[in-house]
């Protein structure tokens, strides 16, 4: 049984038929008085795990029964089964307790500590590399955590940035990926973009410049994709920005790169 690829505002979570425990909602302590919730989607024989970070304002919610609210249509969220099929277990994180979203929080040590706790949980659950995967504004989260935490400090083993936020538009007051200390990232980095991405904050022409600044990354590459269907506003998840209609192809490229 497959998860629906596209969803409304609330998307019920559907179980895999082939696994005994395909998903679970996990709450773990991170900082004093703070807990972090995530939806863990298992892979039958994982070769990697990934922390999936929420796009936009980061206001995603996961109910105790596994229902995803507010960001069910997010590219990475709706593609969660596709990652699991390719041997990548995923943890879809919410804002930590006490926060409704991730506004003005993505480039903080507190955010890095919360993500580090999720990485540690994943490493205990399966002895495989743990990656961070972001899309749109959550590429700032993924990029920042990788600058703040090397693997020896509990950081990720690699980073995937899809539809990265690369320039600040008039209404944006948060950091963008080029504003991070990219030279500090010491793990492999993959950037993915759609050639027709029309989001003003995510111009594909800026991607090579970001790649050039990843001077300490042992492996780095950018992959351009084409095709699919664009629906709605240019920065929304069902536009080219969110790889609408080519989810399986994009996940396959990401997984193949991660698992080299």
Long-range contacts (C-beta under 8 A, 24 or more apart in sequence): 2-81, 3-78, 3-80, 3-81, 4-78, 5-78, 5-79, 5-247, 6-73, 6-78, 6-238, 6-244, 7-68, 7-72, 7-73, 7-78, 8-72, 8-73, 9-69, 9-70, 9-72, 10-67, 10-68, 10-69, 10-72, 11-67, 11-68, 11-72, 11-73, 11-78, 12-66, 12-67, 13-39, 13-65, 13-66, 13-67, 13-68, 16-81, 16-84, 18-44, 19-44, 22-84, 23-66, 24-66, 25-62, 25-63, 25-64, 25-65, 25-66, 26-91, 26-121, 28-117, 28-118, 28-121, 29-117, 30-96, 30-113, 30-114, 30-116, 30-117, 31-96, 31-110, 31-113, 31-114, 33-98, 34-96, 34-97, 34-98, 34-110, 34-114, 35-96, 35-97, 36-93, 36-94, 36-96, 36-97, 36-114, 36-117, 36-118, 37-62, 37-93, 37-94, 37-96, 37-97, 38-62, 38-91, 38-92, 38-93, 38-94, 38-118, 39-66, 39-68, 39-91, 39-92, 40-89, 40-90, 40-91, 40-125, 41-80, 41-81, 41-83, 41-84, 41-89, 41-90, 41-91, 41-92, 42-84, 42-89, 43-83, 43-84, 43-85, 43-86, 43-87, 43-88, 43-89, 44-84, 45-87, 46-87, 46-88, 46-89, 46-126, 46-128, 47-87, 47-88, 47-128, 47-259, 48-87, 48-88, 48-89, 48-128, 48-129, 48-130, 48-131, 48-258, 48-259, 49-88, 49-89, 49-90, 49-91, 49-122, 49-123, 49-125, 49-126, 49-128, 49-129, 49-130, 49-131, 50-83, 50-88, 50-89, 50-90, 50-91, 50-130, 50-131, 50-132, 50-133, 50-160, 50-258, 51-90, 51-91, 51-93, 51-115, 51-118, 51-119, 51-122, 51-130, 51-131, 51-132, 51-133, 51-156, 52-76, 52-77, 52-80, 52-90, 52-91, 52-92, 52-93, 52-133, 53-93, 53-115, 53-132, 53-133, 53-134, 53-138, 53-141, 53-142, 54-92, 54-93, 54-94, 54-95, 54-102, 54-138, 55-134, 55-135, 55-136, 55-137, 55-138, 55-237, 56-136, 56-137, 57-101, 57-102, 57-103, 57-137, 58-95, 58-101, 58-102, 58-103, 58-105, 58-106, 58-137, 58-138, 58-141, 59-95, 59-100, 59-101, 59-102, 60-92, 60-94, 60-95, 61-94, 62-92, 62-94, 68-92, 73-237, 73-238, 73-242, 74-135, 74-237, 74-242, 75-135, 75-162, 75-163, 75-237, 75-242, 75-243, 75-244, 75-247, 75-250, 76-133, 76-134, 76-135, 76-138, 76-162, 78-237, 78-247, 79-247, 79-248, 79-250, 79-251, 82-247, 82-248, 82-251, 82-252, 83-251, 83-254, 83-255, 86-251, 86-252, 86-255, 86-259, 87-255, 87-259, 88-131, 88-255, 88-258, 88-259, 89-122, 89-125, 89-126, 89-128, 90-133, 91-118, 91-121, 91-122, 93-118, 102-138, 102-141, 103-174, 104-173, 104-174, 106-137, 106-138, 106-140, 106-141, 106-144, 106-174, 106-175, 107-140, 107-144, 107-174, 107-175, 107-180, 109-148, 111-141, 111-144, 111-145, 112-144, 112-145, 112-148, 112-149, 115-141, 115-145, 115-149, 116-145, 116-149, 116-153, 116-154, 116-155, 119-154, 119-155, 119-156, 120-154, 129-157, 129-158, 129-258, 130-156, 130-157, 131-156, 131-157, 131-158, 131-159, 131-160, 131-258, 132-156, 132-158, 132-159, 132-160, 133-159, 133-160, 133-162, 133-254, 134-159, 134-160, 134-161, 134-162, 134-164, 135-162, 135-163, 135-242, 136-162, 136-163, 136-164, 136-165, 136-199, 136-202, 136-235, 136-237, 136-241, 136-242, 137-165, 137-174, 139-163, 139-164, 139-165, 139-177, 140-165, 140-174, 140-175, 140-176, 140-177, 140-180, 143-177, 143-180, 143-182, 143-185, 144-175, 144-180, 146-184, 146-185, 146-187, 146-189, 147-180, 147-181, 147-182, 147-184, 147-185, 148-184, 150-186, 150-187, 151-186, 151-187, 155-187, 156-187, 157-187, 157-188, 158-187, 158-188, 158-189, 158-190, 158-258, 159-185, 159-187, 159-188, 159-189, 159-190, 160-189, 160-190, 160-191, 160-192, 160-254, 160-257, 160-258, 161-189, 161-190, 161-191, 161-192, 162-191, 162-192, 162-193, 162-243, 162-250, 162-254, 163-192, 163-193, 163-194, 163-197, 163-199, 163-202, 163-241, 163-242, 163-243, 164-191, 164-193, 164-202, 164-207, 164-210, 165-201, 165-202, 166-201, 166-202, 166-203, 166-206, 166-207, 166-210, 167-200, 167-201, 167-203, 167-206, 168-201, 169-200, 169-201, 172-201, 176-201, 177-210, 178-206, 178-209, 178-210, 178-213, 182-210, 182-213, 182-214, 183-213, 183-214, 183-215, 183-216, 184-216, 185-214, 185-216, 185-217, 186-216, 186-217, 186-218, 187-217, 187-218, 188-217, 188-218, 188-219, 188-220, 189-214, 189-217, 189-219, 189-220, 189-221, 190-220, 190-221, 190-222, 190-223, 190-254, 190-257, 190-258, 191-220, 191-221, 191-222, 191-223, 192-222, 192-223, 192-224, 192-225, 192-250, 192-253, 192-254, 193-222, 193-223, 193-224, 193-225, 194-224, 194-225, 194-226, 194-228, 194-240, 194-241, 194-243, 195-224, 195-225, 195-226, 196-226, 196-230, 196-240, 197-234, 197-239, 197-240, 197-241, 198-230, 198-234, 198-239, 198-240, 198-241, 199-234, 199-235, 199-239, 199-241, 200-234, 200-235, 201-235, 202-235, 202-241, 221-257, 223-253, 223-257, 225-249, 225-250, 225-253
